[in-house]
Amino acid sequence: MTHPLITDDERAQLLAHGQARAAGQRIDPLPVVRIFTPDAHATWLLVGLDPQDGDTAYGLIDLGIGMPELGTVQLSALEAIVGPRKQPVMRDRYFQAVRPLSEYVRLAQENGSIKD
């Protein structure tokens, strides 16, 4: 399954983290990809991809309502989102994680949104 929101390299990293999580390993990786809505203030910092379906991603979800939380989202569902100004969800091509997921979660919960 190909997703324009993630590159092949990002997909490989996401699957590796997803396999580790599925095996019960406690991991705290750097987020692999940042996906966002350019016109609706929603952001997803993804760290893993379900190795079974290759579509369910895990990470920090910030829907722009002041309550960021860890959760899952289907990449196929993200691709279908169009914001109020008809702009599609996009991958941040310049995103470079600077801290592990747990730190992004802590900071997002303190601030009410993902900062960076």
Secondary structure by P-SEA (a helix, b strand, c coil): cccccccaaaaaaaaaaaaaaaacccccccccccccccccbbbbbccccccccccccccbbbccccbbbbbcccaaaaaaccccccccccccccccccccaaaaaaaaaaaccccc
